[in-house]
Amino acid sequence: MSTHVRRAPVPRHVPAGASTIGDGIAVGEGRVTVDVYIDFQCPFCRAFEEAAGPTLRSTVDDGLATIVYHPMAFLDQLSTNHYSFRAANASGCASDGGRFVEYADALFANQPPEGGPGLLDDELVEIGRSVGLNTPAFAQCVRDRVYHDWVAYVTERAIERGVSGTPTVLVEGVPVPANRRTIAAAVAAAVRAPSG
């Protein structure tokens, strides 16, 4: 019997700014890779971003880290209208417009409660307008769900990597508690470590 694990195939459409293997959106160009697994429907992810977002951004601004955000559809079954999938898709559309971080922040600021209907596509488009994504291309991308397969790929790859909840943070592939102090300390330690 074969024990070969089938990896999720890379989707045909991957957003601008995607990581090398296409399973997230890379922000920054620092030497240390910080993987952040999020679900836009997850209240703990919203709290994490509010608390740790400025620390993550400062590591990017200081040239220390590349943050790879992995927008998952982990909680999709807790919405009556597939909000996790649709919000993650819309974040890919926002990345095409160069506004992933701003859009992610706005999604968390407008987060609907778990267990009910999520925001409608028109509302996702309106949130885009609020962060400067005013183009017909963005609205069309959201409504056509161009990155639906990509969201499925991001989610499958995360599960293959052992991610079982959100938020999950890895620094150089090592899981760390999802709080700003431990992330900052892990990034600082990785910066000091000799590059191999």
C-alpha positions in Angstrom: 0.0 0.0 0.0 1.4 3.4 -1.0 1.9 5.9 1.8 2.4 8.8 -0.6 0.5 11.9 0.4 -1.1 13.8 -2.4 -0.4 17.5 -2.1 -3.0 20.0 -3.1 -2.4 21.1 -6.7 -1.5 24.8 -7.1 -4.6 26.6 -8.5 -4.7 28.2 -11.9 -5.3 31.7 -10.5 -3.0 32.9 -7.7 -3.1 36.5 -6.4 -0.4 39.0 -7.0 2.0 39.0 -4.0 1.6 35.3 -3.4 4.3 33.4 -1.6 6.7 31.2 -3.6 4.5 28.1 -3.3 1.3 30.2 -3.7 -0.3 29.3 -0.4 -0.3 32.8 1.1 0.3 36.5 0.6 3.9 37.7 1.3 4.3 41.1 2.9 7.8 42.5 3.2 11.2 41.2 2.1 13.0 40.4 5.4 15.2 37.3 6.0 12.9 35.8 8.7 9.7 34.2 7.5 6.7 34.5 9.8 3.6 32.5 8.7 0.3 33.7 10.0 -2.8 31.5 9.5 -6.0 33.4 9.8 -9.7 33.1 9.1 -11.6 36.4 8.6 -14.6 34.9 10.5 -12.4 34.0 13.6 -12.9 36.3 16.5 -9.6 35.2 18.0 -7.9 36.2 14.7 -9.4 39.7 15.0 -8.2 40.0 18.6 -4.7 38.7 17.5 -4.5 41.2 14.6 -5.6 44.1 16.8 -2.9 43.2 19.4 -0.1 41.9 17.3 -0.6 43.6 13.9 1.5 46.6 14.8 4.4 44.3 15.9 4.1 42.3 12.7 4.2 45.4 10.6 7.2 46.8 12.5 9.2 43.7 11.7 8.4 44.3 8.0 9.1 48.0 8.2 12.5 47.3 9.9 13.4 44.8 7.1 13.6 41.9 9.5 10.7 39.7 8.4 8.5 38.6 5.6 5.0 38.0 6.9 3.1 35.4 4.9 -0.6 35.6 5.6 -2.6 32.5 4.9 -6.3 33.3 4.6 -8.1 30.1 5.3 -11.7 29.0 5.1 -11.4 27.0 8.3 -14.7 28.2 9.8 -16.7 28.2 6.6 -19.3 25.8 8.1 -20.0 28.2 10.9 -21.5 30.7 8.4 -24.8 30.4 6.6 -23.4 31.9 3.4 -19.8 30.6 3.1 -18.3 33.8 4.5 -14.8 32.5 5.3 -14.4 31.4 1.7 -15.8 34.6 0.2 -13.8 36.9 2.5 -10.5 35.0 1.8 -11.3 35.2 -1.9 -11.8 38.9 -1.6 -8.5 39.3 0.3 -6.8 37.7 -2.8 -8.6 40.3 -5.0 -7.3 43.0 -2.6 -3.8 41.7 -3.0 -4.1 42.1 -6.7 -4.8 45.8 -6.0 -1.8 46.1 -3.6 -4.0 46.6 -0.6 -4.0 43.2 1.2 -3.0 44.4 4.7 -5.4 47.3 4.6 -8.2 45.2 3.4 -7.5 42.4 6.0 -7.6 45.1 8.7 -10.9 46.4 7.4 -12.4 42.9 7.2 -11.5 42.3 10.9 -12.9 45.7 11.8 -16.2 44.8 10.1 -16.2 41.1 11.2 -19.7 39.5 11.4 -20.5 37.2 14.4 -19.7 33.5 14.1 -22.7 31.2 13.3 -24.8 33.7 11.3 -24.7 35.1 7.8 -21.5 36.8 6.9 -21.2 39.9 4.9 -22.6 39.9 1.3 -20.4 40.3 -1.7 -21.6 43.9 -2.2 -20.5 44.6 1.4 -17.1 43.0 0.7 -16.8 45.3 -2.4 -17.8 48.3 -0.3 -15.1 47.5 2.3 -12.7 47.5 -0.6 -13.7 51.0 -1.6 -13.1 52.1 1.9 -9.4 51.2 1.5 -8.9 52.5 -2.0 -9.9 49.5 -4.1 -12.3 51.4 -6.3 -11.8 49.6 -9.6 -14.3 47.5 -11.5 -11.7 44.8 -11.6 -11.7 44.4 -7.8 -15.5 44.2 -7.7 -15.6 41.7 -10.5 -12.9 39.6 -8.8 -15.0 39.5 -5.6 -18.3 38.7 -7.3 -16.8 36.1 -9.7 -14.9 34.4 -6.8 -11.8 34.2 -8.9 -9.7 32.9 -6.0 -12.1 30.3 -4.7 -9.8 27.4 -5.8 -6.8 29.3 -4.3 -8.6 29.6 -0.9 -9.2 25.8 -1.0 -5.5 25.3 -1.8 -4.4 27.6 1.1 -6.7 25.8 3.5 -5.5 22.3 2.3 -1.8 23.2 2.5 -2.3 24.6 6.0 -4.0 21.4 7.2 -1.1 19.4 5.5 1.3 21.5 7.5 -0.5 20.6 10.8 -2.4 23.8 11.3 -5.5 22.8 13.3 -6.8 26.2 14.4 -6.6 30.0 13.8 -4.7 32.1 14.5 -1.6 30.0 14.1 1.9 31.6 13.9 5.1 30.0 12.7 8.5 31.7 12.8 11.0 30.0 10.5 8.6 27.0 10.5 8.5 26.7 14.3 5.1 27.3 16.0 5.1 30.1 18.5 2.3 31.4 20.7 0.2 33.9 18.8 1.1 37.0 20.8 3.2 40.0 20.0 5.9 39.5 22.6 6.7 35.9 21.7 6.6 36.7 18.0 9.0 39.6 18.4 11.3 37.5 20.5 11.3 34.7 18.0 12.0 37.0 15.1 14.9 38.7 17.0 16.4 35.3 17.8 16.1 34.2 14.1 17.7 37.4 13.0 20.7 36.8 15.3 21.0 33.1 14.2 23.6 32.5 11.5 22.0 32.1 8.1 22.5 28.6 6.7 
